[in-house]
Amino acid sequence: MAVAVGYARRGTTARSAERRLDPERLGDHLDRLYRAAWGLCGSREDAEDLVQETYARVLAKPRLLRSDDDLGYLLRVLRNTYFSSRRAARSRLQPDPLPDGQDGLEDRSLPGPQQALEAREIYALIAALPEAFRDAVVAIDVLGLSYREASRALRVREATITTRLHRARLRLADALEGNDRGTESVMISERS
């Protein structure tokens, strides 16, 4: 005869602490998620599609959250959506790009061409970082999460976030300065 012992697994909370994600408040996070998506994708157009797909997934069915961290939850959904779309894209044929001059439309939402060029360069550099470093930069620098919120969203220790963020910033600074010191940075373990 088995005896049932009532215990809670580590990391779980009681049902009473769960709450529904409020669809009316999702618009509050649109700009920050867009910047995070841009950091993941490296492309403004792909970021728009990613945010749209993320919201479609979240709104498809009611979501129960165990904390008050809507943005952290949305970041996890955004990352999962991004990686799912990348896996699906690998199995499809890739179309050839348009000839030069036909794919460049003017972006009037940015103040000027220099700022647009700088933003594209920075987001492309962020997108080129190893996954662990990119996630830390997107969570902290792009989304503006605290170290604690980022560690919860990415499901790693806070100290790990600090280390990854430091190393990612070094790589970005080296890339922006055009230093050849980047070869030393590449040797740093991506698991840290």
Backbone as a printed PyTorch tensor [residue, N CA C, xyz], in Angstrom:
tensor([[[  0.8460,  -1.1560,   0.0000],
         [  0.0000,   0.0000,   0.0000],
         [  0.9010,   1.2320,   0.0000]],

        [[  0.6840,   2.1010,  -0.9600],
         [  1.5050,   3.3050,  -1.0830],
         [  0.8860,   4.4350,  -0.2850]],

        [[  1.7160,   5.1840,   0.3550],
         [  1.2580,   6.3360,   1.1220],
         [  1.5960,   7.5800,   0.3320]],

        [[  0.6160,   8.4260,   0.0920],
         [  0.8450,   9.6680,  -0.6550],
         [  1.3540,  10.7310,   0.2950]],

        [[  2.4610,  11.2810,  -0.0400],
         [  3.0510,  12.3340,   0.7770],
         [  2.8660,  13.6410,   0.0320]],

        [[  2.2870,  14.6180,   0.6850],
         [  2.0630,  15.9160,   0.0380],
         [  3.2890,  16.8030,   0.1560]],

        [[  3.8890,  17.1110,  -0.9680],
         [  5.0230,  18.0260,  -0.9680],
         [  4.9850,  18.8110,  -2.2690]],

        [[  5.6100,  19.9720,  -2.2580],
         [  5.6860,  20.8040,  -3.4630],
         [  7.0820,  20.6730,  -4.0410]],

        [[  7.1510,  20.4740,  -5.3350],
         [  8.4540,  20.4270,  -5.9900],
         [  9.1160,  21.7850,  -5.8960]],

        [[ 10.4170,  21.7650,  -5.8520],
         [ 11.1560,  23.0260,  -5.7940],
         [ 10.8740,  23.8320,  -7.0480]],

        [[ 10.5830,  25.1200,  -6.8660],
         [ 10.3420,  25.9910,  -8.0030],
         [  8.8740,  26.1000,  -8.3790]],

        [[  7.9960,  25.3140,  -7.7260],
         [  6.5830,  25.4360,  -8.0430],
         [  5.9000,  26.2010,  -6.9300]],

        [[  4.8000,  26.7920,  -7.2770],
         [  4.0330,  27.5440,  -6.2970],
         [  2.6090,  27.0130,  -6.2890]],

        [[  1.8650,  27.4330,  -5.3240],
         [  0.4760,  27.0050,  -5.2120],
         [ -0.3580,  27.5960,  -6.3430]],

        [[ -1.4370,  26.9320,  -6.6790],
         [ -2.3270,  27.3890,  -7.7500],
         [ -2.8670,  28.7900,  -7.4760]],

        [[ -3.0280,  29.1370,  -6.2220],
         [ -3.6060,  30.4430,  -5.8940],
         [ -2.6960,  31.5920,  -6.3370]],

        [[ -1.3890,  31.3180,  -6.5180],
         [ -0.4540,  32.3650,  -6.9170],
         [ -0.4680,  32.5850,  -8.4260]],

        [[ -1.0990,  31.6910,  -9.1690],
         [ -1.1510,  31.8480, -10.6180],
         [ -2.1770,  32.9170, -10.9870]],

        [[ -1.8850,  33.6030, -12.0610],
         [ -2.8160,  34.6120, -12.5740],
         [ -2.8010,  34.5530, -14.0840]],

        [[ -3.8500,  35.0420, -14.6810],
         [ -3.9470,  35.0500, -16.1430],
         [ -3.1830,  36.2350, -16.7100]],

        [[ -2.5470,  36.0150, -17.8420],
         [ -1.8890,  37.0900, -18.5690],
         [ -2.9740,  37.9730, -19.1620]],

        [[ -2.9090,  39.2550, -18.8870],
         [ -3.9270,  40.1940, -19.3450],
         [ -3.6340,  40.6190, -20.7780]],

        [[ -4.4610,  40.1970, -21.7480],
         [ -4.2200,  40.5650, -23.1480],
         [ -4.2840,  42.0780, -23.3890]],

        [[ -5.0040,  42.7910, -22.5550],
         [ -5.1220,  44.2420, -22.7130],
         [ -3.8030,  44.9560, -22.4240]],

        [[ -2.9420,  44.3570, -21.6160],
         [ -1.6820,  44.9930, -21.2360],
         [ -0.5090,  44.5780, -22.1100]],

        [[ -0.7340,  43.7030, -23.0840],
         [  0.3560,  43.2350, -23.9400],
         [  0.9550,  44.3690, -24.7610]],

        [[  0.1600,  45.3460, -25.1260],
         [  0.6500,  46.4810, -25.9000],
         [  1.6760,  47.3130, -25.1490]],

        [[  1.6710,  47.2260, -23.8210],
         [  2.6370,  47.9720, -23.0080],
         [  4.0740,  47.5190, -23.2700]],

        [[  4.2330,  46.3020, -23.7580],
         [  5.5610,  45.7150, -23.9360],
         [  5.9980,  45.6670, -25.3930]],

        [[  5.2250,  46.2150, -26.2910],
         [  5.4790,  46.0830, -27.7240],
         [  6.8400,  46.6400, -28.1280]],

        [[  7.1700,  47.8570, -27.7090],
         [  8.4440,  48.4760, -28.1020],
         [  9.6410,  47.6880, -27.5870]],

        [[  9.5810,  47.2590, -26.3510],
         [ 10.7070,  46.5290, -25.7770],
         [ 10.8700,  45.1660, -26.4310]],

        [[  9.7640,  44.4990, -26.7180],
         [  9.8580,  43.2100, -27.4040],
         [ 10.3720,  43.3830, -28.8200]],

        [[  9.9780,  44.4690, -29.4720],
         [ 10.4580,  44.7290, -30.8250],
         [ 11.9800,  44.9000, -30.8200]],

        [[ 12.4960,  45.6740, -29.8620],
         [ 13.9440,  45.8560, -29.7750],
         [ 14.6490,  44.5390, -29.4770]],

        [[ 14.0460,  43.7160, -28.6170],
         [ 14.6260,  42.4000, -28.3240],
         [ 14.6210,  41.5230, -29.5690]],

        [[ 13.5380,  41.5720, -30.3130],
         [ 13.4480,  40.7720, -31.5400],
         [ 14.4750,  41.2500, -32.5600]],

        [[ 14.6600,  42.5530, -32.6480],
         [ 15.6420,  43.1050, -33.5800],
         [ 17.0410,  42.6230, -33.1980]],

        [[ 17.2960,  42.5910, -31.9050],
         [ 18.5860,  42.0850, -31.4390],
         [ 18.7830,  40.6120, -31.7590]],

        [[ 17.7170,  39.8310, -31.6850],
         [ 17.8250,  38.4070, -32.0140],
         [ 17.9930,  38.1800, -33.5110]],

        [[ 17.1980,  38.9040, -34.2980],
         [ 17.1610,  38.6660, -35.7490],
         [ 18.2310,  39.4320, -36.5060]],

        [[ 18.5300,  40.6390, -36.0620],
         [ 19.4630,  41.4820, -36.7920],
         [ 18.8200,  42.2160, -37.9540]],

        [[ 17.5320,  42.0740, -38.1250],
         [ 16.8160,  42.7030, -39.2200],
         [ 15.5090,  43.2980, -38.6990]],

        [[ 15.2380,  44.5170, -39.1190],
         [ 14.0290,  45.2070, -38.6650],
         [ 12.7720,  44.4780, -39.1330]],

        [[ 12.7720,  44.0450, -40.3800],
         [ 11.5930,  43.3800, -40.9370],
         [ 11.3410,  42.0330, -40.2610]],

        [[ 12.4100,  41.2720, -40.0480],
         [ 12.2670,  39.9790, -39.3690],
         [ 11.8110,  40.1800, -37.9290]],

        [[ 12.2650,  41.2560, -37.2960],
         [ 11.8610,  41.5520, -35.9180],
         [ 10.3650,  41.8360, -35.8510]],

        [[  9.8540,  42.5890, -36.8150],
         [  8.4110,  42.8720, -36.8440],
         [  7.6120,  41.5810, -36.9750]],

        [[  8.0650,  40.7020, -37.8640],
         [  7.3790,  39.4220, -38.0480],
         [  7.4460,  38.5710, -36.7910]],

        [[  8.6050,  38.5750, -36.1320],
         [  8.7870,  37.7770, -34.9250],
         [  7.8750,  38.2510, -33.7990]],

        [[  7.7810,  39.5540, -33.6070],
         [  6.9070,  40.0850, -32.5530],
         [  5.4530,  39.7490, -32.8630]],

        [[  5.0700,  39.8780, -34.1190],
         [  3.7020,  39.5610, -34.5120],
         [  3.3900,  38.0840, -34.2520]],

        [[  4.3060,  37.2090, -34.6140],
         [  4.1100,  35.7790, -34.3850],
         [  4.0670,  35.4690, -32.8900]],

        [[  4.8870,  36.1540, -32.1010],
         [  4.8900,  35.9570, -30.6510],
         [  3.5430,  36.3300, -30.0600]],

        [[  3.0290,  37.4930, -30.4340],
         [  1.7270,  37.9190, -29.9240],
         [  0.6170,  36.9720, -30.3910]],

        [[  0.7110,  36.4690, -31.6100],
         [ -0.2980,  35.5280, -32.1020],
         [ -0.2980,  34.2590, -31.2450]],

        [[  0.8860,  33.7840, -30.8980],
         [  0.9670,  32.5820, -30.0550],
         [  0.4290,  32.8350, -28.6600]],

        [[  0.7800,  33.9740, -28.0840],
         [  0.3510,  34.2780, -26.7170],
         [ -1.1590,  34.4740, -26.6540]],

        [[ -1.7310,  35.0950, -27.6780],
         [ -3.1580,  35.3750, -27.6640],
         [ -4.0010,  34.1940, -28.1330]],

        [[ -3.3760,  33.1400, -28.6340],
         [ -4.1200,  31.9920, -29.1440],
         [ -4.9010,  31.2750, -28.0510]],

        [[ -4.3780,  31.2890, -26.8360],
         [ -5.0710,  30.6450, -25.7250],
         [ -4.7150,  31.3750, -24.4380]],

        [[ -5.5670,  31.2730, -23.4160],
         [ -5.2750,  31.9550, -22.1410],
         [ -3.9820,  31.4250, -21.5280]],

        [[ -3.1930,  32.3170, -20.9650],
         [ -1.9110,  31.9460, -20.3570],
         [ -1.9610,  32.1960, -18.8570]],

        [[ -1.4610,  31.2450, -18.0820],
         [ -1.3650,  31.3990, -16.6400],
         [  0.0860,  31.6610, -16.2710]],

        [[  0.3100,  32.7070, -15.4860],
         [  1.6540,  33.0760, -15.0510],
         [  1.7750,  32.8470, -13.5540]],

        [[  2.9870,  32.5040, -13.1240],
         [  3.2220,  32.2700, -11.7010],
         [  3.8460,  33.4750, -11.0170]],

        [[  4.1250,  34.5270, -11.7810],
         [  4.7350,  35.7170, -11.1850],
         [  4.1520,  36.9470, -11.8660]],

        [[  4.6130,  38.1110, -11.4290],
         [  4.1540,  39.3670, -12.0190],
         [  5.0270,  39.7990, -13.1760]],

        [[  5.8910,  38.9320, -13.6480],
         [  6.8680,  39.2730, -14.6730],
         [  6.3390,  38.9720, -16.0740]],

        [[  5.4320,  39.8220, -16.5780],
         [  4.8790,  39.6370, -17.9200],
         [  5.9750,  39.7290, -18.9720]],

        [[  6.8700,  40.7010, -18.8200],
         [  7.9070,  40.9220, -19.8200],
         [  8.8650,  39.7340, -19.9020]],

        [[  9.2290,  39.1730, -18.7780],
         [ 10.0940,  37.9940, -18.7710],
         [  9.4270,  36.8200, -19.4690]],

        [[  8.1400,  36.6290, -19.2080],
         [  7.4080,  35.5540, -19.8760],
         [  7.3560,  35.8010, -21.3800]],

        [[  7.0640,  37.0270, -21.7870],
         [  6.9930,  37.3500, -23.2070],
         [  8.3540,  37.1700, -23.8820]],

        [[  9.4360,  37.4700, -23.1700],
         [ 10.7750,  37.2580, -23.7240],
         [ 11.0230,  35.7670, -23.9790]],

        [[ 10.5990,  34.9130, -23.0500],
         [ 10.7640,  33.4740, -23.2600],
         [  9.9700,  33.0070, -24.4750]],

        [[  8.7320,  33.4940, -24.6150],
         [  7.9160,  33.1120, -25.7710],
         [  8.5660,  33.6330, -27.0500]],

        [[  9.0900,  34.8670, -27.0080],
         [  9.7590,  35.4520, -28.1720],
         [ 10.9610,  34.5990, -28.5870]],

        [[ 11.7980,  34.2260, -27.6290],
         [ 12.9700,  33.3940, -27.9300],
         [ 12.5570,  32.0390, -28.4860]],

        [[ 11.5570,  31.4030, -27.8660],
         [ 11.1030,  30.1020, -28.3500],
         [ 10.5490,  30.2070, -29.7650]],

        [[  9.8130,  31.2660, -30.0360],
         [  9.2660,  31.4950, -31.3720],
         [ 10.3960,  31.7050, -32.3680]],

        [[ 11.4020,  32.4660, -31.9710],
         [ 12.5470,  32.7320, -32.8440],
         [ 13.2700,  31.4410, -33.2120]],

        [[ 13.5720,  30.6080, -32.2020],
         [ 14.2940,  29.3770, -32.4740],
         [ 13.4440,  28.3830, -33.2600]],

        [[ 12.1530,  28.3620, -33.0110],
         [ 11.2680,  27.4840, -33.7900],
         [ 11.2410,  27.9090, -35.2520]],

        [[ 11.1800,  29.2140, -35.4810],
         [ 11.1440,  29.6940, -36.8670],
         [ 12.4760,  29.4370, -37.5680]],

        [[ 13.5910,  29.5260, -36.8430],
         [ 14.9000,  29.2300, -37.4490],
         [ 15.0060,  27.7630, -37.8360]],

        [[ 14.5090,  26.8740, -36.9690],
         [ 14.5280,  25.4470, -37.3000],
         [ 13.6680,  25.1730, -38.5280]],

        [[ 12.5060,  25.8030, -38.6010],
         [ 11.6170,  25.6000, -39.7460],
         [ 12.2280,  26.1760, -41.0200]],

        [[ 12.9290,  27.3050, -40.8960],
         [ 13.5230,  27.9470, -42.0720],
         [ 14.6470,  27.1000, -42.6660]],

        [[ 15.3490,  26.3560, -41.8380],
         [ 16.4310,  25.5120, -42.3390],
         [ 15.9290,  24.4320, -43.2790]],

        [[ 14.6910,  24.0090, -43.0860],
         [ 14.1600,  22.9370, -43.9200],
         [ 13.5400,  23.4520, -45.2280]],

        [[ 13.4160,  24.7780, -45.3680],
         [ 12.8500,  25.3670, -46.5870],
         [ 13.9400,  25.8690, -47.5130]],

        [[ 13.6060,  25.9800, -48.7940],
         [ 14.5180,  26.5810, -49.7610],
         [ 14.6450,  28.0660, -49.4980]],

        [[ 15.8450,  28.6050, -49.6470],
         [ 16.0870,  30.0220, -49.4380],
         [ 16.0540,  30.7550, -50.7790]],

        [[ 15.2250,  31.7980, -50.9240],
         [ 15.1800,  32.5400, -52.1890],
         [ 16.4270,  33.4090, -52.3440]],

        [[ 16.7650,  33.6990, -53.5880],
         [ 17.8900,  34.5790, -53.8620],
         [ 17.5110,  36.0100, -53.5040]],

        [[ 18.4620,  36.8080, -53.0020],
         [ 18.1520,  38.2050, -52.6790],
         [ 17.9100,  39.0170, -53.9470]],

        [[ 17.1970,  40.1290, -53.7780],
         [ 16.9410,  41.0270, -54.9070],
         [ 18.2500,  41.6720, -55.3670]],

        [[ 18.3350,  42.0440, -56.6100],
         [ 19.5330,  42.7590, -57.0720],
         [ 19.7150,  44.0630, -56.3000]],

        [[ 20.9740,  44.5330, -56.2280],
         [ 21.2670,  45.7680, -55.4960],
         [ 20.3970,  46.9150, -55.9960]],

        [[ 19.9380,  47.7110, -55.0490],
         [ 19.1570,  48.8920, -55.3880],
         [ 17.6580,  48.6580, -55.3800]],

        [[ 17.2090,  47.4200, -55.4060],
         [ 15.7810,  47.1620, -55.4390],
         [ 15.2040,  46.8400, -54.0670]],

        [[ 16.0490,  46.5390, -53.1000],
         [ 15.5150,  46.1820, -51.7930],
         [ 15.6950,  47.2730, -50.7430]],

        [[ 16.2140,  48.4110, -51.1110],
         [ 16.4370,  49.4770, -50.1390],
         [ 15.3560,  50.5420, -50.1800]],

        [[ 14.4130,  50.4690, -49.2640],
         [ 13.3910,  51.4890, -49.1370],
         [ 13.7430,  52.4060, -47.9750]],

        [[ 13.3870,  53.6330, -48.0710],
         [ 13.7100,  54.6150, -47.0430],
         [ 12.8680,  54.3800, -45.7910]],

        [[ 13.5180,  54.3850, -44.6260],
         [ 12.8330,  54.2400, -43.3510],
         [ 12.6520,  55.6210, -42.7380]],

        [[ 11.4460,  56.1310, -42.7830],
         [ 11.1870,  57.4950, -42.3160],
         [ 10.9630,  57.5720, -40.8160]],

        [[ 10.8960,  56.4360, -40.1480],
         [ 10.6890,  56.4580, -38.6980],
         [ 11.9670,  56.7880, -37.9340]],

        [[ 13.1300,  56.6450, -38.5800],
         [ 14.3970,  56.9620, -37.9290],
         [ 14.7760,  58.4130, -38.2170]],

        [[ 15.4410,  59.0790, -37.2690],
         [ 15.7750,  60.4920, -37.4420],
         [ 16.6490,  60.7990, -38.6600]],

        [[ 17.5860,  59.9660, -38.9760],
         [ 18.4590,  60.2690, -40.0940],
         [ 19.1950,  59.0430, -40.5730]],

        [[ 19.8380,  59.1400, -41.7300],
         [ 20.5100,  57.9700, -42.2830],
         [ 21.6810,  57.4840, -41.4230]],

        [[ 22.3860,  58.3830, -40.7780],
         [ 23.5220,  57.9750, -39.9480],
         [ 23.0510,  57.1410, -38.7530]],

        [[ 21.9710,  57.5890, -38.0890],
         [ 21.4550,  56.8400, -36.9460],
         [ 20.9020,  55.4800, -37.3930]],

        [[ 20.2810,  55.4540, -38.5560],
         [ 19.7500,  54.1880, -39.0690],
         [ 20.8930,  53.2170, -39.3590]],

        [[ 21.9480,  53.7260, -39.9360],
         [ 23.1080,  52.8880, -40.2460],
         [ 23.7440,  52.3530, -38.9690]],

        [[ 23.8770,  53.2130, -37.9590],
         [ 24.4610,  52.7890, -36.6910],
         [ 23.5870,  51.7410, -36.0050]],

        [[ 22.2660,  51.9660, -36.0070],
         [ 21.3610,  51.0090, -35.3640],
         [ 21.4180,  49.6620, -36.0740]],

        [[ 21.4180,  49.6720, -37.3890],
         [ 21.4900,  48.4110, -38.1320],
         [ 22.7990,  47.6870, -37.8550]],

        [[ 23.8780,  48.4450, -37.7970],
         [ 25.1840,  47.8390, -37.5320],
         [ 25.2130,  47.2080, -36.1440]],

        [[ 24.7020,  47.9190, -35.1610],
         [ 24.7160,  47.3990, -33.7900],
         [ 23.8230,  46.1710, -33.6690]],

        [[ 22.6160,  46.2440, -34.2320],
         [ 21.7250,  45.0880, -34.1490],
         [ 22.2840,  43.8940, -34.9220]],

        [[ 22.9590,  44.1380, -36.0200],
         [ 23.5850,  43.0410, -36.7630],
         [ 24.7060,  42.4150, -35.9320]],

        [[ 25.4770,  43.2490, -35.2300],
         [ 26.5420,  42.7240, -34.3710],
         [ 25.9630,  41.9100, -33.2090]],

        [[ 24.8630,  42.3980, -32.6340],
         [ 24.2170,  41.6620, -31.5410],
         [ 23.7230,  40.3170, -32.0570]],

        [[ 23.1160,  40.3240, -33.2360],
         [ 22.5890,  39.0780, -33.8070],
         [ 23.7040,  38.0870, -34.1280]],

        [[ 24.9200,  38.5780, -34.3870],
         [ 26.0410,  37.7090, -34.7310],
         [ 26.7280,  37.1100, -33.4970]],

        [[ 26.3960,  37.5820, -32.3050],
         [ 26.9930,  37.0340, -31.0860],
         [ 26.5540,  35.5850, -30.8800]],

        [[ 27.3550,  34.8060, -30.1530],
         [ 26.9030,  33.4540, -29.7820],
         [ 25.5960,  33.5510, -28.9870]],

        [[ 24.7890,  32.5270, -29.0730],
         [ 23.4370,  32.5460, -28.5040],
         [ 23.3950,  32.9900, -27.0460]],

        [[ 24.2340,  32.4510, -26.2050],
         [ 24.2010,  32.7780, -24.7790],
         [ 24.5190,  34.2560, -24.5530]],

        [[ 25.5060,  34.7750, -25.2620],
         [ 25.8750,  36.1830, -25.1210],
         [ 24.7780,  37.0800, -25.6730]],

        [[ 24.2260,  36.7000, -26.8310],
         [ 23.1760,  37.4920, -27.4670],
         [ 21.9610,  37.5920, -26.5500]],

        [[ 21.5740,  36.4760, -25.9420],
         [ 20.4170,  36.4820, -25.0550],
         [ 20.6210,  37.4270, -23.8750]],

        [[ 21.8180,  37.4460, -23.3250],
         [ 22.1040,  38.3300, -22.1940],
         [ 22.0310,  39.7990, -22.6180]],

        [[ 22.6140,  40.1340, -23.7630],
         [ 22.5820,  41.5210, -24.2410],
         [ 21.1500,  41.9500, -24.5490]],

        [[ 20.4040,  41.0790, -25.2000],
         [ 19.0200,  41.4140, -25.5450],
         [ 18.1940,  41.6360, -24.2800]],

        [[ 18.3440,  40.7520, -23.3010],
         [ 17.5520,  40.8680, -22.0740],
         [ 17.9080,  42.1220, -21.2800]],

        [[ 19.1940,  42.4010, -21.1120],
         [ 19.6190,  43.5100, -20.2560],
         [ 19.6640,  44.8330, -21.0100]],

        [[ 20.4330,  44.8870, -22.0920],
         [ 20.6750,  46.1600, -22.7700],
         [ 19.5500,  46.5770, -23.7080]],

        [[ 18.9220,  45.6270, -24.3570],
         [ 17.8810,  45.9830, -25.3150],
         [ 16.5240,  46.0820, -24.6330]],

        [[ 16.1610,  45.0510, -23.8670],
         [ 14.8630,  45.0650, -23.1890],
         [ 14.8640,  45.8970, -21.9190]],

        [[ 16.0110,  45.9950, -21.2700],
         [ 16.0790,  46.7750, -20.0400],
         [ 15.6610,  46.0040, -18.8030]],

        [[ 15.7180,  44.6800, -18.8750],
         [ 15.3940,  43.8890, -17.6960],
         [ 16.5010,  44.0410, -16.6610]],

        [[ 16.1540,  43.8450, -15.4030],
         [ 17.1790,  43.8190, -14.3670],
         [ 17.9220,  42.4960, -14.4830]],

        [[ 19.0440,  42.3960, -13.8100],
         [ 19.8140,  41.1540, -13.8550],
         [ 18.9800,  39.9980, -13.2970]],

        [[ 18.2340,  40.2540, -12.2530],
         [ 17.3910,  39.2160, -11.6450],
         [ 16.2900,  38.7820, -12.6160]],

        [[ 15.6270,  39.7540, -13.2490],
         [ 14.5710,  39.4230, -14.2090],
         [ 15.1390,  38.6440, -15.3950]],

        [[ 16.3080,  39.0480, -15.8540],
         [ 16.9330,  38.3560, -16.9830],
         [ 17.3150,  36.9340, -16.5940]],

        [[ 17.8240,  36.7570, -15.3780],
         [ 18.2130,  35.4050, -14.9620],
         [ 16.9910,  34.5010, -14.8740]],

        [[ 15.8740,  35.0410, -14.4320],
         [ 14.6420,  34.2460, -14.3910],
         [ 14.1460,  33.9350, -15.7970]],

        [[ 14.1480,  34.9440, -16.6680],
         [ 13.6350,  34.7560, -18.0250],
         [ 14.4780,  33.7680, -18.8130]],

        [[ 15.7930,  33.8160, -18.6220],
         [ 16.6950,  32.9410, -19.3710],
         [ 16.9990,  31.6460, -18.6330]],

        [[ 16.5160,  31.5660, -17.3920],
         [ 16.6660,  30.3690, -16.5560],
         [ 18.1340,  29.9960, -16.3230]],

        [[ 18.9130,  31.0110, -15.9490],
         [ 20.3050,  30.8100, -15.5460],
         [ 20.5490,  31.6320, -14.2920]],

        [[ 21.6860,  31.3930, -13.6440],
         [ 22.0150,  32.1490, -12.4330],
         [ 22.3060,  33.6050, -12.7740]],

        [[ 22.0970,  34.4740, -11.8140],
         [ 22.3480,  35.9060, -11.9990],
         [ 23.8220,  36.1660, -12.2980]],

        [[ 24.7180,  35.4470, -11.6610],
         [ 26.1560,  35.6060, -11.9050],
         [ 26.5060,  35.2160, -13.3340]],

        [[ 25.8100,  34.2280, -13.8690],
         [ 26.0420,  33.8120, -15.2520],
         [ 25.6390,  34.9290, -16.2080]],

        [[ 24.5280,  35.5870, -15.9100],
         [ 24.0840,  36.7140, -16.7340],
         [ 25.1460,  37.8020, -16.7220]],

        [[ 25.6830,  38.1090, -15.5520],
         [ 26.7010,  39.1400, -15.4250],
         [ 27.9230,  38.8140, -16.2760]],

        [[ 28.3870,  37.5830, -16.1940],
         [ 29.5720,  37.1690, -16.9550],
         [ 29.3110,  37.2250, -18.4560]],

        [[ 28.1820,  36.6800, -18.8750],
         [ 27.8600,  36.6710, -20.3070],
         [ 27.7080,  38.0810, -20.8550]],

        [[ 27.0670,  38.9390, -20.0790],
         [ 26.8620,  40.3100, -20.5180],
         [ 28.1980,  41.0370, -20.6640]],

        [[ 29.1000,  40.8390, -19.7050],
         [ 30.4110,  41.4720, -19.7660],
         [ 31.1710,  41.0130, -21.0140]],

        [[ 31.1880,  39.7220, -21.2490],
         [ 31.9140,  39.1920, -22.4050],
         [ 31.2750,  39.6190, -23.7180]],

        [[ 29.9570,  39.6700, -23.7390],
         [ 29.2710,  40.1090, -24.9630],
         [ 29.5670,  41.5730, -25.2470]],

        [[ 29.5720,  42.3970, -24.2090],
         [ 29.8760,  43.8230, -24.4030],
         [ 31.3040,  44.0110, -24.8930]],

        [[ 32.2360,  43.1990, -24.3810],
         [ 33.6210,  43.2740, -24.8720],
         [ 33.6860,  42.9470, -26.3590]],

        [[ 32.9870,  41.9000, -26.7610],
         [ 32.9810,  41.5260, -28.1780],
         [ 32.3640,  42.6200, -29.0380]],

        [[ 31.2750,  43.2080, -28.5610],
         [ 30.6300,  44.2740, -29.3240],
         [ 31.5430,  45.4930, -29.4300]],

        [[ 32.1990,  45.8460, -28.3360],
         [ 33.1080,  46.9930, -28.3610],
         [ 34.2660,  46.7440, -29.3170]],

        [[ 34.8170,  45.5350, -29.2830],
         [ 35.9070,  45.1900, -30.2090],
         [ 35.4400,  45.2750, -31.6580]],

        [[ 34.2480,  44.7690, -31.9190],
         [ 33.7270,  44.7830, -33.2850],
         [ 33.4590,  46.2090, -33.7530]],

        [[ 32.9600,  47.0470, -32.8700],
         [ 32.6830,  48.4400, -33.2450],
         [ 33.9670,  49.2280, -33.4650]],

        [[ 35.0000,  48.9150, -32.6950],
         [ 36.2770,  49.6090, -32.8520],
         [ 37.0850,  49.0370, -34.0040]],

        [[ 36.7140,  47.8510, -34.4590],
         [ 37.4440,  47.2190, -35.5550],
         [ 38.7660,  46.6350, -35.1170]],

        [[ 38.9040,  46.3420, -33.8180],
         [ 40.1490,  45.7730, -33.2950],
         [ 40.2970,  44.3320, -33.7290]],

        [[ 41.5220,  43.8940, -33.8240],
         [ 41.8120,  42.5020, -34.1040],
         [ 41.8690,  41.6950, -32.8210]],

        [[ 41.6520,  42.3680, -31.6910],
         [ 41.6640,  41.6920, -30.4120],
         [ 40.5030,  40.7140, -30.2880]],

        [[ 39.5410,  40.7660, -31.2180],
         [ 38.3850,  39.8860, -31.1970],
         [ 38.7520,  38.4230, -31.2110]],

        [[ 39.9480,  38.0860, -31.7340],
         [ 40.3460,  36.6870, -31.7570],
         [ 40.5430,  36.1540, -30.3510]],

        [[ 41.0030,  37.0220, -29.4260],
         [ 41.1280,  36.5960, -28.0390],
         [ 39.7540,  36.3730, -27.4350]],

        [[ 38.7990,  37.2470, -27.7760],
         [ 37.4570,  37.1270, -27.2410],
         [ 36.7620,  35.8750, -27.7240]],

        [[ 37.0800,  35.4640, -28.9440],
         [ 36.4430,  34.2920, -29.5240],
         [ 36.8240,  33.0540, -28.7240]],

        [[ 38.0080,  33.0670, -28.1600],
         [ 38.4950,  31.9140, -27.4150],
         [ 37.7790,  31.7440, -26.0780]],

        [[ 37.0830,  32.7710, -25.6200],
         [ 36.3590,  32.6930, -24.3490],
         [ 35.2230,  31.7010, -24.5090]],

        [[ 35.0690,  30.8680, -23.5490],
         [ 34.0400,  29.8380, -23.6190],
         [ 32.6520,  30.4550, -23.7250]],

        [[ 31.8450,  29.9180, -24.6090],
         [ 30.4860,  30.4120, -24.7800],
         [ 29.5630,  29.8410, -23.7140]],

        [[ 29.9900,  28.8940, -22.9430],
         [ 29.1470,  28.2970, -21.9220],
         [ 29.0980,  29.1280, -20.6450]],

        [[ 30.0020,  30.0520, -20.5010],
         [ 30.0820,  30.8360, -19.2570],
         [ 28.8890,  31.7070, -19.0770]]])
